[in-house]
Amino acid sequence: MDTVLSGIRSTGHLHLGNYFGALRNFVNIQDKYNCFFFIADLHSLTTHPKPEDFHASVRIILSEYLAAGLDPEKSAIFVQSSVPEISELYVLLNMLSYKGELERTASFKDKVRKNPENVNAGLLTYPVLMAADILAHRANWVPVGRDQEQHLEIARVLARRFNNFYGADVFPEPQALRFGSDLVKVPGLDGSGKMGKSEGNGIYLYDDEKTIHRKVMKAVTDAGPAVPDSEMPEPVKNIFTLLELVSEPSTVEFFKEKYRNCSIRYGDLKKQLAADICRLTLPIRERIDDIYNNDDYLRQVTRAGTERARASASATLKEVRKAVGFREF
Ligand code: TYM
């Protein structure tokens, strides 16, 4: 059975980008694959979170993961830092990763531009740690949004390089698990770019109905009235992209037709979008707090998940250590 691995950084709350990029359909995935879902707490250390906030942010993502439909009976759910084999593999893969190629990564360049005062080595080697996450379980498939495509390519390069360099067939080359023909990029509500935790342009699974309506009604569309035969402006296109994700095809077609014949009212479009987002997220939201407050359940889920993850990762590391040349005296 093929293995699937999916990860989310422990910062903030899950938003629609995370949901559609990494979680959608995972109910089906869990029946078909050997699944590992984890919370990337080590990755979130690149931004130096305060120790007193650190655990709560892991707990939030864990609760939201479970509320969104992750089934601990079927999948292993764990926190990255409780599987030390990942860190060991990260060290070994770092020896095969070159400064030049890491500096060329789009996400690194973006972070350097946005936070020039905190260009730490963890940021540079972020994709190497991500490769270690994936390769530790010899995952075949990784559900990701388009923003992680380049990182996944680095994981493939490192898998290939390790296998070639050590003349061992340890790692498969992980592929993106797509839900459609292309990888998803969920746009933000601010008219351009992707929905993200740091961009402040997102709708969270934790948002209540009022918040969702307020955010959607404020979303940028200000492109003026529709003009016959003109290309749809980006902010409007973004609203349609969101609508396509959450609404029935007939609803999307209804508004597209209105756009084409220039009778569209953006207020109506947004009202529909907000209602359909609520339909999707509110049943998830209802479960979050109960899960968050259930210490026993969270302990049980993470203990079982860690055990499975460590068994899988240590089997890989045994082969890795042998390939590299470690021997006991
Ligand atoms: P993170 O926490 O930023 O996002 C988690 C997942 O959500 C997807 N995503 C999106 N997809 C579409 N549109 C968007 N606007 C959008 N925003 C986020 C991301 O593509 C991702 O799949 N480096 C990763 C965490 C990670 C990981 C891994 C993922 C660490 N190790 C190993 C997969 C495998 C990250 O920061 O994701």
Boltz pocket constraint, residues with backbone or C-beta under 6 A from the ligand:
constraints:
  - pocket:
      binder: B
      contacts: [[A, 5], [A, 6], [A, 7], [A, 8], [A, 9], [A, 10], [A, 16], [A, 17], [A, 18], [A, 19], [A, 20], [A, 21], [A, 22], [A, 40], [A, 43], [A, 129], [A, 130], [A, 133], [A, 134], [A, 142], [A, 143], [A, 144], [A, 145], [A, 146], [A, 147], [A, 148], [A, 184], [A, 185], [A, 186], [A, 187], [A, 194], [A, 195], [A, 196]]
      max_distance: 6.0
